[in-house]
Amino acid sequence: MATAHVPARIHGLLNEVGELFVVALEGLRRTWDVRTWFWEFMEQAWFLARVTSLPVILVSLPLGATVALQVGQLAAQLGAQSATGGAVVVGLVREVAPIAAALIIAGAGGAAMTADMGARRIRDELSAMEVMAVNPVHRLVTPRLWASGLIATLLASLVIASGAAGGFVFNVLLQDVTPGAYFDGAVSLLQTSDLLVTLLKSWLFGLVAAVVACYMGMSCESSPVGVGRAVNRSIVVAFMLVFALNYVITTVYFVAFPPKI
């Protein structure tokens, strides 16, 4: 009996994936009409910045310190403590910053987006907007996409600064590495393309988190339980998509721009 339902499940999964892409493309299609969504964009950007800034700092500081502590101990055994700064900052820039920003956006801001869109669906606000010839995707989803992408990019920069500061404290103050050696090791390994790709990944991950959150909220069951389930699903799906997209982008980037040795 289980095998009989497999095609139906696959069809349902593909249907959801298609609808997710439709929401994303429709949300980006009317980007040029800034006047209709600018103030909603400002409100959403401020909300996301307010609920994600402190968690990002609280996550990044101990993360950078922990990486510096572990890498510093290994580097001390090899007689290369000056390389700790490079390992910490390069790891933060290439992988940690965009992933951490996306997870905070999806977990804090994305959950709120899903709950808001789900509540609007329960109250039939989305249907009322369609009756008034207002496309809810253009009015509600588009500003959230751009706000999430912008704040994710800014959060990535905050992760890098906070993580580097945490690593600096442990590496310089506790492991007796000079500040010059710490920052010189970081700068010598970084490339301009690393920063550009990190900002691109952060923006894309923020966009993905917002698309998933809005779609799950707009398509949830018309009940409080349905909204709660949609919030859980949006977080899980956003995490999976972010990790998969990060793997693809990182693989292509390392093939195109091999890291320095």
C-alpha positions as CSV (number, residue, x, y, z in Angstrom):
1,M,0.0,0.0,0.0
2,A,2.9,2.3,0.8
3,T,4.3,2.1,-2.7
4,A,1.0,3.1,-4.2
5,H,1.2,6.5,-2.5
6,V,4.8,7.2,-3.6
7,P,3.9,8.8,-7.0
8,A,1.2,10.9,-5.3
9,R,3.7,12.1,-2.7
10,I,6.3,12.9,-5.4
11,H,3.7,14.8,-7.4
12,G,2.7,16.8,-4.3
13,L,6.4,17.6,-3.6
14,L,7.0,18.7,-7.2
15,N,3.9,20.8,-7.1
16,E,5.0,22.6,-3.9
17,V,8.5,23.2,-5.5
18,G,6.8,24.7,-8.6
19,E,4.6,26.9,-6.5
20,L,7.6,28.1,-4.5
21,F,9.4,29.1,-7.6
22,V,6.3,30.9,-8.9
23,V,6.0,32.9,-5.7
24,A,9.7,33.8,-5.9
25,L,9.6,34.9,-9.6
26,E,6.3,36.7,-9.2
27,G,7.7,38.5,-6.2
28,L,10.7,39.7,-8.1
29,R,8.8,40.5,-11.3
30,R,7.3,43.7,-10.0
31,T,10.5,44.9,-8.3
32,W,10.7,48.0,-10.5
33,D,7.4,49.3,-9.0
34,V,9.1,50.5,-5.9
35,R,6.4,53.0,-4.9
36,T,3.9,50.3,-4.1
37,W,6.2,48.4,-1.6
38,F,8.9,50.8,-0.4
39,W,7.4,51.6,3.0
40,E,6.5,48.0,3.7
41,F,10.2,47.2,2.8
42,M,11.4,49.8,5.3
43,E,9.2,48.4,8.0
44,Q,10.3,44.8,7.3
45,A,13.9,45.7,7.1
46,W,13.8,47.5,10.5
47,F,11.9,44.6,12.0
48,L,14.4,42.0,10.8
49,A,17.4,44.2,11.9
50,R,15.8,44.6,15.3
51,V,15.1,40.9,16.0
52,T,18.3,39.5,14.4
53,S,21.2,41.8,15.3
54,L,21.6,40.8,18.9
55,P,21.3,37.0,18.3
56,V,23.9,37.3,15.6
57,I,26.4,39.0,17.8
58,L,25.7,36.6,20.7
59,V,26.4,33.7,18.3
60,S,29.4,35.1,16.5
61,L,31.5,36.2,19.5
62,P,31.7,32.8,21.2
63,L,32.0,31.1,17.8
64,G,35.0,33.1,16.7
65,A,36.5,32.6,20.2
66,T,36.0,28.9,20.1
67,V,37.5,28.5,16.6
68,A,40.5,30.6,17.7
69,L,41.0,28.5,20.8
70,Q,40.9,25.2,19.0
71,V,42.9,26.3,16.0
72,G,45.4,28.1,18.2
73,Q,46.1,25.0,20.3
74,L,46.8,23.0,17.1
75,A,48.8,25.8,15.6
76,A,50.9,26.1,18.8
77,Q,51.8,22.4,18.5
78,L,53.0,23.0,14.9
79,G,54.8,26.2,15.8
80,A,52.5,28.3,13.6
81,Q,50.4,30.4,16.0
82,S,50.5,33.4,13.6
83,A,48.3,31.4,11.2
84,T,45.4,31.3,13.7
85,G,44.0,34.7,12.6
86,G,44.0,33.6,9.0
87,A,42.1,30.4,9.8
88,V,39.5,32.2,11.9
89,V,38.8,35.1,9.5
90,V,38.9,33.0,6.3
91,G,36.5,30.5,7.8
92,L,34.2,33.3,9.0
93,V,34.2,35.0,5.6
94,R,33.9,32.0,3.3
95,E,31.4,29.8,5.2
96,V,30.3,30.9,8.7
97,A,29.1,34.4,7.9
98,P,26.5,33.7,5.2
99,I,25.3,30.5,6.9
100,A,24.9,32.1,10.3
101,A,23.1,35.1,8.8
102,A,20.7,32.9,6.8
103,L,19.9,30.7,9.8
104,I,19.2,33.6,12.1
105,I,17.0,35.2,9.4
106,A,15.1,32.0,8.8
107,G,14.8,31.2,12.5
108,A,13.8,34.6,13.9
109,G,12.6,36.7,11.0
110,G,11.3,33.9,8.8
111,A,9.2,32.4,11.5
112,A,7.6,35.8,12.1
113,M,7.0,36.3,8.4
114,T,5.3,32.9,8.2
115,A,3.1,33.6,11.2
116,D,2.1,37.0,9.8
117,M,1.2,35.6,6.3
118,G,-0.6,32.7,7.9
119,A,-2.6,35.0,10.1
120,R,-3.5,37.1,7.1
121,R,-4.7,34.0,5.3
122,I,-6.9,32.9,8.3
123,R,-8.5,36.4,8.4
124,D,-9.0,36.2,4.6
125,E,-7.0,39.4,4.1
126,L,-5.2,37.8,1.1
127,S,-8.5,37.1,-0.6
128,A,-9.8,40.6,0.2
129,M,-6.7,42.1,-1.5
130,E,-7.3,40.0,-4.6
131,V,-10.9,41.2,-4.6
132,M,-9.7,44.8,-4.6
133,A,-7.4,44.0,-7.5
134,V,-4.2,44.1,-5.3
135,N,-1.8,41.3,-5.9
136,P,-0.8,40.1,-2.4
137,V,2.5,38.8,-3.8
138,H,3.5,42.2,-5.1
139,R,2.3,44.1,-2.1
140,L,3.5,41.7,0.7
141,V,6.1,39.3,-0.7
142,T,8.3,41.6,-2.8
143,P,9.2,44.0,0.1
144,R,10.0,41.0,2.4
145,L,12.3,39.4,-0.2
146,W,14.4,42.6,-0.6
147,A,14.3,43.4,3.1
148,S,15.5,39.8,4.0
149,G,18.2,39.9,1.3
150,L,19.5,43.3,2.5
151,I,19.5,42.4,6.2
152,A,21.1,39.0,5.6
153,T,24.0,40.8,3.7
154,L,24.4,43.3,6.6
155,L,24.3,40.5,9.1
156,A,27.1,38.6,7.3
157,S,29.3,41.6,7.8
158,L,28.3,41.7,11.5
159,V,29.2,38.0,11.8
160,I,32.6,38.6,10.4
161,A,33.4,41.6,12.6
162,S,32.0,39.9,15.8
163,G,33.7,36.6,15.1
164,A,37.0,38.2,14.3
165,A,36.8,40.2,17.6
166,G,36.1,37.0,19.5
167,G,39.0,35.3,17.9
168,F,41.2,38.3,18.6
169,V,40.5,38.1,22.3
170,F,41.4,34.5,22.7
171,N,44.3,34.4,20.2
172,V,46.0,37.6,21.2
173,L,45.2,38.0,24.9
174,L,45.2,34.3,26.0
175,Q,47.6,32.7,23.5
176,D,50.2,35.5,23.3
177,V,50.0,36.1,19.5
178,T,50.7,39.7,18.4
179,P,47.9,41.7,16.9
180,G,49.9,42.3,13.8
181,A,50.4,38.6,13.2
182,Y,46.7,37.9,13.8
183,F,45.5,40.3,11.2
184,D,48.3,39.7,8.8
185,G,47.5,36.1,8.6
186,A,43.9,36.9,7.9
187,V,44.6,39.5,5.2
188,S,47.2,37.3,3.4
189,L,44.8,34.5,2.8
190,L,41.7,36.5,1.8
191,Q,40.9,37.4,-1.8
192,T,38.5,40.0,-3.0
193,S,36.4,37.3,-4.6
194,D,35.9,35.7,-1.2
195,L,34.2,38.8,0.1
196,L,32.1,39.3,-3.1
197,V,30.9,35.6,-3.1
198,T,30.1,35.9,0.7
199,L,27.9,38.9,0.1
200,L,26.2,37.2,-2.9
201,K,25.6,34.1,-0.9
202,S,24.2,36.1,2.1
203,W,21.8,37.9,-0.2
204,L,20.6,34.7,-1.9
205,F,20.2,32.9,1.4
206,G,18.1,35.8,2.8
207,L,16.0,35.7,-0.4
208,V,15.5,32.0,0.0
209,A,14.5,32.3,3.6
210,A,11.9,35.0,2.8
211,V,10.4,33.1,-0.1
212,V,10.0,29.9,1.9
213,A,8.5,31.8,4.8
214,C,6.0,33.7,2.7
215,Y,5.0,30.7,0.7
216,M,4.4,28.5,3.7
217,G,2.3,31.2,5.4
218,M,0.2,31.9,2.3
219,S,-0.5,28.2,1.7
220,C,-1.0,27.0,5.2
221,E,-4.2,25.5,6.6
222,S,-6.9,28.0,7.7
223,S,-6.5,27.3,11.4
224,P,-4.1,28.3,14.2
225,V,-2.7,24.8,14.1
226,G,-2.0,25.1,10.4
227,V,-0.1,28.3,11.1
228,G,2.1,26.7,13.7
229,R,2.8,23.8,11.4
230,A,3.7,26.2,8.6
231,V,6.2,28.0,10.8
232,N,7.9,24.7,11.6
233,R,8.0,23.6,8.0
234,S,9.3,27.0,6.8
235,I,12.3,26.8,9.2
236,V,13.2,23.3,8.2
237,V,12.8,23.8,4.5
238,A,14.7,27.1,4.6
239,F,17.6,25.4,6.4
240,M,17.7,22.5,3.9
241,L,17.6,24.8,0.9
242,V,20.3,27.1,2.3
243,F,22.7,24.2,3.0
244,A,22.1,22.7,-0.5
245,L,22.6,26.1,-2.2
246,N,25.7,26.8,-0.2
247,Y,27.2,23.5,-1.2
248,V,26.6,24.2,-4.9
249,I,27.9,27.8,-4.8
250,T,31.0,26.8,-2.8
251,T,31.8,24.0,-5.1
252,V,31.5,26.2,-8.2
253,Y,33.5,28.9,-6.6
254,F,36.4,26.7,-5.5
255,V,36.6,25.3,-9.1
256,A,36.6,28.8,-10.6
257,F,38.9,30.5,-8.0
258,P,41.1,28.0,-6.2
259,P,42.1,29.1,-2.7
260,K,45.5,30.4,-2.0
261,I,48.1,28.1,-0.5
